[in-house]
């Protein structure tokens, strides 16, 4: 969603970081461009004015102009102000109340309330181990109640039985009673919406709130509506009283103005963001991580969290051990490709990696997309067990058969085999622990290979150095609940395509036009 804004801000700030010193005129010129970029991204005018004024005030100060790298200081100031605009502290759903905790979902029709209700129920059930009951209060939209019931059956989460003829407030009362009798921790109330704001909807929402007394009232807003989402939040807050906002379709091509404006204009925190259609595509909103993504610094902590949630640690450990012994075959490669797909595919992972935003055009030119993973898995699936274990036996006739089975050209099979060979050679070099460029990588990834591990004092010094802030905004800490196995480093991500040997993500071919 923030691609366009990220590209513009990145270009403006890159021009500043290339200079040895900054004058007031330089800062003024940059702030004019930042103001234009934010307005084009549909950010509220008042928010843009206060943002640029605060940045300019700090950037023109003597500490910046006389510092060794004034451009980087300006980047840090912009980052910090973005975090402050988005809401300094990320806030999560508050369940600290007497169960059943009622959570009321409000918003316009089509903003994704019902789907978000199911996503939140899944999250509370699987991650927080809460017993959740869902209830649809939408008696107007055809099959709205049935939609929630179907989602509940798919996720194995109970929904309130449908009783024809009841009013929304009566359904809410029945849901809370069922929650108490059934020993539920959380009751999610999915209210009805309209295509536009109207008095009838507001009155109904206010009546439900009075009856249910929900602990959380979450506005589900479509981020693609841009500036109008801010007016929507303000109207709901005045009539119903909000405790937080959920932004949906953050994976879309909206310009990001709603996210930047909402917190500043309404004072209500954005608590969750919907990042896709599937029921697991719901994330906590972390202002510092979003600011990092906007400025092209990446979001390494979210990447590690995603790995922790989606990667089978035992399976990854077994694969790593096989790699260390040089036994990396095509079955292992297929396993890694599937794990990568589960983590959000190439586009999802790349969006979190530092510096990738600046290479967007080169990535597009190289044809790197999520279809690559599907094609490569299809090639491996077309092979026999013996061929997967011993790729060396693949000659022309076998390759032709495999390509036909996968519906691809023979060159696609050759690309996959070349990539596998490169990865296997790299793993072998890491495992052997020979001195040279691979030795450091091997140690960092936990392959050991006879090299001396860092001492406790060295590890402590490294941790302090990272916390102290390498780079413009410091290196964020890892989540406390991260499994111990993943603190050693991420399991290896697979390579993707046989692009020429240029700077890579693990195994990912280089990008055109980048020097070594």
Phi, psi and omega in degrees: 000325186267011187304311184296313179297319180299317181297315183291312180296321179300316179297317180297312185287331177298322180294329179285319185291342180281358185256149180283328178215157183239135174263170178297324179296322177300313182296317180299315180298317179296319181294327176297319179291321177298317179300315180296318181298318181292319179295321178294333179277008175074028176277144181303140183301317180299319180294318180298314181300310183294324180297308183293325179297317181294319180295314182298318181303318180280324186289332182276351182298157183299327183298329181279310187297327183267357182286166184292318181236079183298326180300317179293326177296321178296319177301317180297318179297315179299317178300311182296321180289326175298316179299316181296322180292321180284347182109105191310313183255124175293131180248139180254176179298129182267114180251015184277075180204172180290125179290152358283132178280120180273130175238121185256128180257124179234164179152176180282161178293136178089001180277349177103028182297311185295314179297318180295324177300315179294319178299316181294321178298316179299316182297315181293325181287310187278318185273316185263357178056044177257151176270117190243140173240129177257143179221128177267126179255012183270099182263005186256313184285130180303132175064018179295317180293320180294325179300315180293322179296320179295316178298320179297318179295319180298322184266356183061044177239129185296143172238153181294130178303142183279129175239116184294145173090353181278149176276158182307317181295324179292320179296319179298317179297317180295323180295317180292322177295317178297324179296318179292313183294325184272358180069035181279149177275323185225139173240120180262123181254110181266103186275169179280154176238175173231167179288334175223165177294130173216164186295323182298316180296317181296318181296319180295317179297320179295323179294317179296319181296318180298320183286314187272337184047060185293147178284328177231135171241109185254126175273122176266112185240138178279120183293343180285346180283351173063229187299330182294335179297329179292317178297322179298313181298319181296318181295315180295322182295321180293321184271320187253323183089106183263153172249347181184172183232142172243121178265124179258166179056039177290342177279356181282190184258028174296164188267359173087358183296324181299314182297319182288330183273324193302310183297316184292322184279316186265337184077003180264136183285143169279118186263325183220155174229137176270122187247017180171180183278331186289159186287352176262001184271063176223127184233154170294148178266113179250107183307317184294324180289320178296318178300320177298319179294318182298320183270010176074019180272354181080183182213076187293324182296316178297325179297316179293320178298319179296320178297317181298323183282329190251341184264130175286108188300319181295316180297318179296321180294319179297317179297317180299321180294319178296320179298317182301325180274000179077027182252031184283103180254186185289335174296318178296320181294319179298318179301317181290322177299317180293322177297322179295320178297319179296332182275006177114007178072184184295314184296319180295320181286320182296326180298340181262357185265133182302137174082352184292327182304324183287346183252016187303316182293322179292323179295318179297319180295328180282352178071031181272116177209180185293344180291336180302315181299314181299318181295318183291322176296321179298320179298313181295322180295338180279356181268159174280168179301318182295320181294325179292322182282328183230079182299341182297338183280356184283108176251184189307312185295319179295318180299321180297317179296316181296316180298317179296320180295328181268354181072032183230176177276160180298327181298331177293322178294317179298320179299315181298315182294322178295318180296317179298319181296317179298317181294317181298319178296319181295318180296321181295318180296321178295314184295327182288337176069027178292154177292156182129185185301331182285338186297315180296319180296317181301315182295317181298326183268004174084019179278342175068266178069035176084358180279151182288124180287156180294147179284168179301321181294320180294319178299318180297316180297320179296317180298316180296321180297318180292317179296328182294340173110065171291129181087181189298321188242010181079161181262121183293151178287157178282152179299144183295326185271016180289132180303145184303323182300327182275349176287343180284350185129154181291142170302149188299131173276148185284163172283168187236319184205157185278049175287158186297163190287078178241178184308134189229159158280168184309109176078353183277130183302161180292172180252146183300141173083359179263133178280160178295000000 
